[in-house]
Amino acid sequence: MYLLINGDFMNLDEYNSMFQNDCENINSLKGLEIICESMVSKVYDLFGRNALLSMLFHIGSGPGNTIANRIKKIYGKEEFEVLDAFAILVNELNDYYSIVVREIEDYDDKIRLVIENHCFLREPIKHREAWKFGKAFCRVNKGYFETAFKNLLGNKIIKIDINFLYNDEEKDVCVEELNFYKNNTI
């Protein structure tokens, strides 16, 4: 079969060779980064900051419930202690996170952990100009972990709050604090 391109005849094989790209050259993750960046930007533009943050939190909370329920089933327990739940959850997620605990503080009203976190979102955030560490897209992780912990800890805590402290470029991690507010009434 021949095609007429710019007044010249070219067979189909010649034409295809002009833009041929082997499937193994396709960078699917880069494509997902572009789509996610566009989605985040569009939701922000259409619905505002609060709607975007809520949406991203809830996107993370679904898988957070799933992993917590799986852990409960594996261990045959409904409630865990804070540090046990943390170790189990982080161990279950070692394909997606590399976490090191810097500090553990046990107060009357809360347990506070300071961690170094290199997560699966770190590389995409580095590549996308509009994304910043600890900002909107990180709400996915916040929703994931806060929901998973709330599910695993049950009535032992009133709430959990995860906060971004800063980006440590030298260690290539985000430094975050996790506050587990104790339910002292039980």
C-alpha positions as CSV (number, residue, x, y, z in Angstrom):
1,M,0.0,0.0,0.0
2,Y,1.3,3.4,-0.9
3,L,0.4,6.8,0.6
4,L,0.7,10.2,-1.0
5,I,2.5,12.5,1.5
6,N,3.6,16.0,0.4
7,G,3.3,14.9,-3.3
8,D,5.5,11.9,-2.8
9,F,4.5,8.3,-2.8
10,M,5.6,6.3,0.3
11,N,4.8,2.8,1.3
12,L,3.2,2.1,4.6
13,D,6.4,0.6,6.1
14,E,8.4,3.7,5.2
15,Y,5.7,5.9,6.7
16,N,5.6,3.9,10.0
17,S,9.4,4.0,10.3
18,M,9.2,7.8,10.6
19,F,7.7,7.5,14.1
20,Q,8.3,3.9,15.1
21,N,8.7,3.4,18.9
22,D,9.1,0.1,20.6
23,C,6.6,-0.6,23.4
24,E,9.5,-1.1,25.9
25,N,10.3,2.6,25.4
26,I,7.0,3.8,26.8
27,N,7.2,5.5,30.2
28,S,3.9,4.8,31.7
29,L,4.7,6.4,35.1
30,K,5.7,9.6,33.4
31,G,2.3,9.6,31.6
32,L,0.5,9.0,34.9
33,E,2.5,12.0,36.4
34,I,1.2,14.2,33.6
35,I,-2.4,13.1,34.0
36,C,-2.3,13.4,37.8
37,E,-0.8,16.9,37.6
38,S,-3.5,17.9,35.2
39,M,-6.2,16.4,37.3
40,V,-5.0,18.1,40.5
41,S,-4.7,21.4,38.7
42,K,-8.2,21.1,37.1
43,V,-9.9,20.2,40.3
44,Y,-8.3,23.2,42.0
45,D,-9.3,25.5,39.2
46,L,-12.9,24.3,39.0
47,F,-13.7,23.6,42.7
48,G,-11.1,25.3,44.8
49,R,-8.4,24.4,47.3
50,N,-10.7,22.9,50.0
51,A,-12.4,20.6,47.5
52,L,-9.1,19.5,46.1
53,L,-7.6,18.7,49.5
54,S,-10.7,16.8,50.6
55,M,-10.8,14.8,47.4
56,L,-7.1,13.8,47.7
57,F,-7.5,12.9,51.3
58,H,-10.5,10.6,50.4
59,I,-8.6,9.0,47.5
60,G,-6.0,7.9,50.1
61,S,-8.6,6.9,52.7
62,G,-10.1,4.1,50.6
63,P,-6.8,2.1,50.3
64,G,-6.1,3.0,54.0
65,N,-9.2,1.1,55.0
66,T,-8.4,-1.8,52.7
67,I,-4.9,-2.3,54.2
68,A,-6.1,-1.9,57.8
69,N,-8.8,-4.5,57.2
70,R,-6.3,-6.9,55.7
71,I,-3.9,-6.4,58.6
72,K,-6.8,-7.1,61.1
73,K,-7.6,-10.3,59.3
74,I,-4.0,-11.5,59.1
75,Y,-3.4,-10.8,62.8
76,G,-6.9,-11.8,64.0
77,K,-7.2,-8.6,66.0
78,E,-9.5,-5.6,65.9
79,E,-7.3,-3.2,67.9
80,F,-3.5,-2.7,68.1
81,E,-1.2,-0.6,70.3
82,V,0.1,2.5,68.5
83,L,3.7,1.4,68.1
84,D,2.7,-2.1,67.1
85,A,0.3,-0.8,64.5
86,F,2.9,1.6,63.1
87,A,5.5,-1.2,62.7
88,I,3.0,-3.6,61.1
89,L,1.6,-1.0,58.7
90,V,5.0,0.3,57.6
91,N,6.3,-3.3,57.1
92,E,3.3,-4.1,55.0
93,L,3.9,-1.1,52.8
94,N,7.7,-1.5,52.2
95,D,7.1,-1.6,48.4
96,Y,5.8,2.0,48.6
97,Y,7.6,3.7,51.6
98,S,10.9,3.8,53.2
99,I,10.4,5.1,56.7
100,V,12.8,5.7,59.6
101,V,11.6,6.9,63.0
102,R,13.7,9.8,64.4
103,E,11.9,10.4,67.6
104,I,9.2,8.8,69.8
105,E,7.7,11.0,72.6
106,D,5.0,9.6,74.9
107,Y,3.0,12.3,76.6
108,D,-0.1,12.0,78.8
109,D,-2.4,13.0,76.0
110,K,-0.6,11.8,72.9
111,I,2.2,9.8,71.4
112,R,4.3,11.8,68.9
113,L,6.5,10.2,66.3
114,V,8.9,12.1,64.0
115,I,9.7,10.2,60.9
116,E,11.8,10.4,57.7
117,N,9.6,9.3,54.8
118,H,10.7,8.5,51.3
119,C,7.4,7.6,49.6
120,F,6.2,6.5,46.2
121,L,5.1,10.1,45.4
122,R,8.6,11.6,46.0
123,E,10.0,11.0,42.5
124,P,6.9,12.2,40.7
125,I,6.8,15.3,42.9
126,K,10.4,16.1,41.9
127,H,9.5,15.9,38.2
128,R,6.4,18.0,38.3
129,E,6.9,21.8,38.5
130,A,3.5,22.5,40.0
131,W,3.9,20.0,42.9
132,K,5.7,20.7,46.1
133,F,6.6,18.4,49.0
134,G,4.1,18.5,51.9
135,K,1.4,20.2,49.8
136,A,-1.8,19.2,48.0
137,F,-0.8,15.9,46.4
138,C,0.6,14.6,49.7
139,R,-2.9,14.6,51.1
140,V,-3.3,11.2,49.4
141,N,-0.7,9.8,51.9
142,K,-2.3,11.8,54.8
143,G,-5.7,10.2,54.0
144,Y,-4.2,6.8,53.6
145,F,-2.2,6.7,56.9
146,E,-4.7,8.6,59.1
147,T,-7.5,6.3,58.0
148,A,-5.5,3.1,58.3
149,F,-4.3,4.1,61.8
150,K,-7.8,5.1,63.0
151,N,-9.1,1.7,61.8
152,L,-6.2,-0.2,63.4
153,L,-6.2,1.7,66.7
154,G,-10.0,1.9,67.2
155,N,-11.0,3.5,70.5
156,K,-7.4,3.7,71.8
157,I,-7.0,7.1,70.1
158,I,-9.3,10.1,69.7
159,K,-7.7,11.2,66.5
160,I,-4.4,11.0,64.5
161,D,-2.9,14.0,62.9
162,I,0.0,13.8,60.4
163,N,1.9,16.9,59.6
164,F,4.7,17.7,57.1
165,L,7.6,19.4,58.9
166,Y,10.1,19.9,56.1
167,N,11.8,18.4,53.0
168,D,15.3,17.1,53.7
169,E,16.9,17.2,50.3
170,E,20.2,15.9,51.5
171,K,18.6,12.7,52.8
172,D,16.0,12.7,50.1
173,V,13.1,12.4,52.6
174,C,10.2,14.3,54.0
175,V,10.3,14.8,57.7
176,E,6.9,14.4,59.2
177,E,5.3,14.2,62.6
178,L,2.5,11.8,63.6
179,N,0.4,12.7,66.6
180,F,-1.7,9.9,68.1
181,Y,-4.1,11.6,70.6
182,K,-4.9,9.1,73.3
183,N,-8.4,8.3,74.5
184,N,-7.8,8.5,78.2
185,T,-11.4,7.7,79.1
186,I,-11.1,4.0,78.5
